């Protein structure tokens, strides 16, 4: 009863915040001034420390200092994926959610009520954004198919993806983070396994005497190394022939390699869009080496050259130490190549990269082939955004240089 009362109280508070926000913020042509509310972890029966102990039998005072948060963002359309994340991850989650209406608040609260135990370790951060009144008031049934598609594209391109990433990252309280989108899943129990690596429970074979084997994950993270988890999705054949749920994620690397190498049902993420940082012939992550299993817990890769023709496609999903990470440039909205500048900033800050041997992420939901329309339009929209980013960086460096002189 107390839990239901607290949730209802939070719901009313958010509704009041939304009403004040809509009343006090005037419309703009495209994107409204965002209004961020730091979320409160929704608790059910037990507190956060009890949640951690219940999910980690070997939890100790030492492990408190080396905890990991899964950092993610999405619209309310992806809340079902967030529930899947919570079931797979079983650890702290910082989730920034895009809210553009009162009904979005209702949907967030509905999920919290429906999955109280599953979402017990999840902190929600709501980003309020006011859409133009004329868009909000039009009924879907009054639009023809072309109008609906045009409005969908406007919503996609206006989506403040990097602002949401900053919010989710900013309100993370643990020493380490794993950063993924809501439709990018880790395999089951990754939280516990990654913590074991940090605490020194290495899975490296003693017979492996290469330099990779003696580079511990914790040391690498503490020395400004971001650790990549290779990403995968269904192949065209896999889409047509694999009879599995939409939220299916291979539970371990052995199963994944069978899908990739023996059945050709799974391929590296976005390899079907051509070569790039996540392609099958990836020059950065080196999937071929990852497939062999002949490394330590991690192996290092060359830092991408910003002048490389594919450098703008270097957007992996990583495990990193939270302290001193760069911020995502909020000028990027929509989807497609919006993290590339974040990695370029990280490289300029002295970060290097490695790849985790036993970990991967898997894309769920609509397949790459279903999103081609996003890719074509984003090329036209993201290019001026990238130019604006470069101009901003030039101004910043010029200011720093002037101050130094």
C-alpha positions as CSV (number, residue, x, y, z in Angstrom):
1,X,0.0,0.0,0.0
2,X,2.8,2.4,0.9
3,X,4.6,1.7,-2.4
4,X,1.4,2.4,-4.4
5,X,0.9,5.6,-2.5
6,X,4.5,6.8,-3.1
7,X,4.2,6.0,-6.8
8,X,0.9,7.9,-7.1
9,X,2.5,10.8,-5.2
10,X,5.5,10.9,-7.7
11,X,3.0,10.7,-10.6
12,X,1.1,13.8,-9.4
13,X,4.3,15.7,-8.8
14,X,5.5,14.9,-12.3
15,X,2.1,16.0,-13.7
16,X,2.4,19.3,-11.9
17,X,5.9,19.8,-13.2
18,X,4.7,19.1,-16.7
19,X,1.8,21.5,-16.4
20,X,4.2,24.2,-15.1
21,X,6.6,23.5,-17.9
22,X,4.0,23.7,-20.6
23,X,2.6,26.9,-19.2
24,X,5.9,28.7,-18.8
25,X,7.8,27.7,-21.9
26,X,6.8,29.2,-25.2
27,X,6.8,27.3,-28.5
28,X,9.8,27.4,-30.8
29,X,10.0,26.5,-34.4
30,X,11.5,23.1,-33.9
31,X,12.9,22.1,-30.5
32,X,11.7,23.4,-27.2
33,X,13.9,24.2,-24.2
34,X,14.5,20.9,-22.4
35,X,13.5,20.6,-18.8
36,X,15.4,17.9,-16.9
37,X,14.2,16.3,-13.7
38,X,16.6,14.1,-11.8
39,X,14.8,10.8,-11.2
40,X,14.2,9.1,-7.9
41,X,14.9,5.4,-7.8
42,X,11.6,3.7,-7.4
43,X,12.0,1.3,-4.6
44,X,9.9,-1.7,-3.7
45,X,10.0,-3.4,-0.2
46,X,13.8,-3.3,0.1
47,X,16.3,-0.5,-0.3
48,X,19.1,-0.2,-2.8
49,X,21.8,-1.8,-0.7
50,X,19.5,-4.8,-0.1
51,X,18.9,-4.9,-3.8
52,X,22.6,-5.3,-4.5
53,X,23.1,-7.9,-1.8
54,X,20.2,-10.0,-3.0
55,X,21.6,-10.1,-6.6
56,X,25.2,-10.5,-5.6
57,X,25.9,-13.1,-2.9
58,X,29.6,-12.1,-2.6
59,X,28.9,-8.4,-2.2
60,X,31.4,-6.8,0.1
61,X,32.6,-3.4,1.3
62,X,35.4,-3.5,-1.3
63,X,32.9,-4.1,-4.1
64,X,31.0,-1.0,-3.1
65,X,33.9,1.1,-4.4
66,X,33.9,-0.7,-7.8
67,X,30.3,-0.7,-8.8
68,X,29.0,-0.4,-12.4
69,X,25.9,1.4,-13.8
70,X,24.3,0.7,-17.1
71,X,23.8,4.1,-18.7
72,X,21.1,4.3,-21.3
73,X,18.4,6.6,-22.9
74,X,15.3,6.3,-25.0
75,X,11.7,7.5,-25.6
76,X,8.7,5.8,-23.9
77,X,8.5,3.6,-27.0
78,X,11.5,1.7,-25.7
79,X,10.4,1.1,-22.1
80,X,9.8,-2.6,-22.8
81,X,13.5,-2.8,-23.9
82,X,14.4,-1.1,-20.6
83,X,12.6,-3.9,-18.7
84,X,14.6,-6.5,-20.7
85,X,17.8,-4.6,-19.8
86,X,16.9,-4.8,-16.1
87,X,16.3,-8.5,-16.3
88,X,19.5,-9.2,-18.2
89,X,21.7,-6.7,-16.3
90,X,20.5,-7.2,-12.7
91,X,22.4,-4.2,-11.4
92,X,22.1,-0.4,-11.2
93,X,20.7,1.4,-14.3
94,X,20.5,5.1,-15.1
95,X,17.9,5.7,-17.7
96,X,17.1,9.1,-19.3
97,X,13.6,9.1,-20.8
98,X,12.3,11.6,-23.4
99,X,8.9,13.0,-22.4
100,X,6.8,15.1,-24.8
101,X,3.3,14.8,-23.3
102,X,1.4,14.0,-20.1
103,X,0.6,10.6,-21.5
104,X,4.3,9.8,-21.6
105,X,4.5,10.4,-17.9
106,X,1.5,8.0,-17.5
107,X,3.4,5.4,-19.5
108,X,6.6,5.6,-17.4
109,X,4.6,5.3,-14.2
110,X,2.6,2.3,-15.6
111,X,5.8,0.4,-16.3
112,X,7.1,1.1,-12.8
113,X,3.9,-0.2,-11.3
114,X,3.9,-3.2,-13.6
115,X,7.5,-4.2,-12.9
116,X,8.4,-3.0,-9.4
117,X,10.9,-5.7,-8.6
118,X,12.5,-5.8,-12.1
119,X,13.0,-2.0,-12.1
120,X,14.1,-1.8,-8.5
121,X,17.6,-0.8,-9.4
122,X,16.7,1.6,-12.1
123,X,16.8,5.4,-11.7
124,X,14.7,7.4,-14.2
125,X,15.6,10.9,-15.4
126,X,12.9,12.6,-17.3
127,X,13.7,15.1,-20.0
128,X,10.7,17.3,-20.7
129,X,10.4,18.7,-24.2
130,X,7.5,20.8,-25.5
131,X,6.5,20.1,-29.1
132,X,4.7,22.7,-31.2
133,X,1.0,22.8,-30.5
134,X,-0.1,22.2,-34.0
135,X,1.8,18.9,-34.1
136,X,0.5,17.8,-30.8
137,X,-3.2,18.5,-31.6
138,X,-3.4,16.8,-35.0
139,X,-5.0,13.4,-34.8
140,X,-3.3,10.5,-36.6
141,X,-6.5,9.5,-38.4
142,X,-6.6,12.9,-40.1
143,X,-3.2,12.4,-41.7
144,X,-2.5,10.5,-44.8
145,X,0.5,8.1,-45.0
146,X,2.9,10.7,-46.4
147,X,2.0,13.2,-43.7
148,X,2.5,10.6,-41.0
149,X,5.9,9.6,-42.4
150,X,7.0,13.3,-42.7
151,X,6.0,13.9,-39.0
152,X,7.8,10.7,-37.9
153,X,11.0,12.0,-39.6
154,X,10.6,15.4,-37.9
155,X,10.3,13.6,-34.5
156,X,13.3,11.4,-35.2
157,X,15.5,14.3,-36.2
158,X,14.4,16.4,-33.3
159,X,15.1,13.6,-30.7
160,X,17.7,15.1,-28.3
161,X,19.8,11.9,-28.1
162,X,23.0,13.4,-26.9
163,X,21.3,15.6,-24.3
164,X,19.7,12.5,-22.9
165,X,23.0,10.6,-22.8
166,X,24.5,13.5,-20.8
167,X,21.7,13.4,-18.3
168,X,21.9,9.6,-17.8
169,X,25.7,9.9,-17.4
170,X,25.7,13.0,-15.2
171,X,23.4,11.4,-12.6
172,X,25.4,8.2,-12.4
173,X,27.0,7.6,-9.0
174,X,29.1,4.5,-9.5
175,X,32.8,4.3,-10.3
176,X,32.3,2.6,-13.7
177,X,29.7,2.7,-16.4
178,X,28.5,0.7,-19.4
179,X,27.0,2.9,-22.1
180,X,24.4,1.5,-24.5
181,X,21.2,2.5,-26.1
182,X,17.9,1.0,-25.0
183,X,17.7,-1.4,-28.0
184,X,21.3,-2.6,-27.5
185,X,21.4,-5.5,-25.0
186,X,24.2,-7.2,-23.0
187,X,24.2,-10.9,-22.5
188,X,22.7,-12.2,-19.3
189,X,24.5,-11.5,-16.0
190,X,27.1,-9.1,-17.5
191,X,26.9,-6.9,-14.4
192,X,28.1,-9.6,-12.1
193,X,30.8,-10.8,-14.6
194,X,32.2,-7.4,-15.2
195,X,32.4,-6.7,-11.5
196,X,34.3,-10.0,-11.1
197,X,36.8,-8.7,-13.6
198,X,37.3,-5.4,-11.8
199,X,37.7,-7.2,-8.5
200,X,40.4,-9.4,-9.9
201,X,38.6,-12.7,-10.6
202,X,40.2,-13.0,-14.0
203,X,39.1,-15.6,-16.5
204,X,42.4,-15.5,-18.4
205,X,43.9,-18.9,-19.1
206,X,47.2,-19.3,-17.3
207,X,48.7,-20.8,-20.4
208,X,48.3,-17.6,-22.3
209,X,51.6,-15.6,-21.8
210,X,51.0,-12.8,-24.3
211,X,51.0,-9.1,-23.2
212,X,47.2,-9.1,-23.5
213,X,47.0,-11.7,-20.6
214,X,48.8,-9.5,-18.1
215,X,46.8,-6.4,-18.8
216,X,44.1,-6.5,-16.1
217,X,40.8,-4.9,-16.9
218,X,40.9,-2.7,-13.8
219,X,44.3,-1.4,-14.6
220,X,43.3,-0.6,-18.2
221,X,40.2,1.3,-17.0
222,X,42.2,3.3,-14.5
223,X,44.6,4.3,-17.2
224,X,42.0,5.9,-19.5
225,X,41.2,2.9,-21.6
226,X,37.7,2.4,-22.9
227,X,36.8,-1.3,-23.3
228,X,34.7,-2.2,-26.4
229,X,32.0,-4.8,-26.3
230,X,31.6,-6.0,-30.0
231,X,28.0,-5.5,-31.3
232,X,25.9,-7.8,-33.4
233,X,22.5,-8.2,-35.0
234,X,20.6,-10.6,-37.2
235,X,21.7,-11.2,-40.7
236,X,19.2,-11.1,-43.5
237,X,19.0,-14.9,-43.3
238,X,18.6,-14.8,-39.6
239,X,15.7,-12.4,-39.8
240,X,13.9,-14.8,-42.1
241,X,14.7,-18.1,-40.5
242,X,15.3,-17.7,-36.7
243,X,12.1,-18.4,-34.9
244,X,12.9,-16.4,-31.7
245,X,11.3,-13.5,-29.8
246,X,12.0,-10.0,-30.8
247,X,14.0,-9.4,-27.6
248,X,16.1,-12.5,-28.1
249,X,19.8,-12.1,-27.0
250,X,22.3,-15.0,-27.2
251,X,23.1,-15.8,-23.6
252,X,26.9,-16.4,-24.0
253,X,29.7,-16.1,-26.5
254,X,29.6,-19.8,-27.4
255,X,26.0,-19.5,-28.6
256,X,26.8,-16.2,-30.4
257,X,29.7,-17.7,-32.3
258,X,27.6,-20.6,-33.4
259,X,25.1,-18.1,-34.8
260,X,27.8,-16.1,-36.5
261,X,30.3,-18.7,-37.8
262,X,28.3,-21.9,-38.3
263,X,24.8,-20.7,-39.1
264,X,25.5,-17.2,-40.6
265,X,22.3,-16.1,-38.7
266,X,24.1,-13.2,-36.9
267,X,26.5,-10.5,-38.2
268,X,28.4,-7.6,-36.7
269,X,26.0,-4.7,-36.1
270,X,25.4,-2.5,-39.1
271,X,27.8,-4.5,-41.3
272,X,24.9,-4.6,-43.7
273,X,25.2,-0.9,-44.2
274,X,28.7,-1.2,-45.5
275,X,32.2,-1.0,-44.0
276,X,32.8,1.0,-40.8
277,X,33.7,0.8,-37.2
278,X,31.1,-1.9,-36.6
279,X,31.3,-3.7,-39.9
280,X,32.3,-7.3,-40.5
281,X,35.7,-6.3,-41.9
282,X,36.1,-3.8,-39.1
283,X,39.5,-2.1,-39.1
284,X,39.1,-0.9,-35.5
285,X,37.6,-3.6,-33.3
286,X,39.1,-6.6,-35.1
287,X,36.2,-9.1,-35.0
288,X,38.4,-11.8,-36.4
289,X,40.7,-11.7,-33.4
290,X,37.7,-11.6,-31.1
291,X,36.3,-14.8,-32.7
292,X,39.5,-16.8,-32.1
293,X,39.3,-16.6,-28.3
294,X,43.1,-16.6,-28.3
295,X,43.6,-13.5,-26.1
296,X,43.5,-12.6,-22.4
297,X,40.4,-11.0,-20.8
298,X,41.0,-8.1,-23.2
299,X,43.2,-7.1,-26.1
300,X,44.3,-3.6,-27.1
301,X,43.6,-2.0,-30.5
302,X,45.1,0.9,-32.3
303,X,43.6,4.3,-31.5
304,X,41.6,5.3,-34.6
305,X,43.2,8.1,-36.6
306,X,40.8,11.1,-36.8
307,X,41.9,11.5,-40.5
308,X,40.9,7.9,-41.4
309,X,38.0,8.0,-43.9
310,X,36.0,5.7,-41.6
311,X,36.8,7.5,-38.3
312,X,33.4,9.2,-38.2
313,X,31.8,5.8,-38.0
314,X,33.8,4.8,-34.9
315,X,30.9,4.5,-32.4
316,X,31.3,1.4,-30.3
317,X,29.5,0.5,-27.1
318,X,32.0,0.7,-24.2
319,X,32.8,-0.1,-20.6
320,X,34.7,2.8,-18.9
321,X,35.6,4.5,-15.7
322,X,33.1,7.3,-15.0
323,X,35.5,10.0,-13.8
324,X,36.6,12.6,-16.4
325,X,34.7,11.2,-19.3
326,X,33.9,13.8,-22.0
327,X,30.3,15.0,-22.5
328,X,28.3,14.3,-25.6
329,X,27.9,17.4,-27.8
330,X,24.1,18.2,-27.4
331,X,24.0,19.9,-30.9
332,X,23.5,16.5,-32.4
333,X,19.8,15.3,-32.5
334,X,18.2,12.4,-34.2
335,X,19.9,9.1,-35.1
336,X,23.1,8.3,-36.9
337,X,26.8,9.1,-36.3
338,X,26.0,11.2,-33.2
339,X,28.5,9.5,-30.9
340,X,31.5,9.9,-33.3
341,X,32.5,13.3,-31.9
342,X,32.4,11.9,-28.4
343,X,35.0,9.4,-29.3
344,X,37.1,12.0,-31.1
345,X,37.0,14.1,-27.9
346,X,38.0,11.1,-25.9
347,X,40.9,10.4,-28.2
348,X,42.0,14.1,-27.9
349,X,41.9,13.6,-24.1
350,X,44.3,10.7,-24.3
351,X,42.0,7.7,-24.1
352,X,43.0,4.5,-25.7
353,X,40.8,1.4,-26.5
354,X,40.7,-2.3,-25.9
355,X,38.2,-5.1,-26.6
356,X,36.7,-7.4,-24.0
357,X,37.1,-11.0,-25.0
358,X,34.0,-12.5,-23.3
359,X,31.5,-9.7,-23.7
360,X,29.2,-8.5,-26.5
361,X,26.1,-6.5,-27.1
362,X,23.1,-7.4,-29.3
363,X,20.7,-5.2,-31.2
364,X,17.0,-6.0,-30.7
365,X,13.8,-4.6,-32.2
366,X,13.5,-3.3,-35.8
367,X,16.4,-4.5,-37.9
368,X,18.9,-2.4,-39.8
369,X,17.1,-2.9,-43.1
370,X,13.9,-1.4,-41.7
371,X,15.7,1.9,-40.9
372,X,17.2,2.8,-44.3
373,X,15.0,5.9,-44.5
374,X,16.7,7.2,-41.3
375,X,20.2,6.8,-42.9
376,X,19.4,8.7,-46.1
377,X,17.8,11.7,-44.4
378,X,20.3,11.8,-41.6
379,X,23.2,12.3,-44.0
380,X,21.7,15.6,-45.0
381,X,20.8,16.7,-41.5
382,X,23.8,15.4,-39.5
383,X,26.4,17.0,-41.9
384,X,25.6,20.6,-41.0
385,X,25.4,19.6,-37.3
386,X,28.9,18.1,-37.6
387,X,30.1,21.4,-39.2
388,X,28.6,23.3,-36.4
389,X,30.4,21.0,-33.9
390,X,33.7,21.7,-35.6
391,X,33.2,25.4,-35.5
392,X,32.4,25.2,-31.8
393,X,35.5,23.2,-31.1
394,X,37.6,25.7,-33.1
395,X,36.2,28.6,-31.0
396,X,36.9,26.7,-27.8
397,X,40.5,25.9,-28.7
398,X,41.1,29.4,-29.9
399,X,39.8,30.7,-26.5
400,X,42.1,28.3,-24.6
401,X,45.1,29.3,-26.7
402,X,44.4,33.0,-26.1
403,X,44.2,32.4,-22.4
404,X,47.4,30.5,-22.4
405,X,49.2,33.3,-24.2
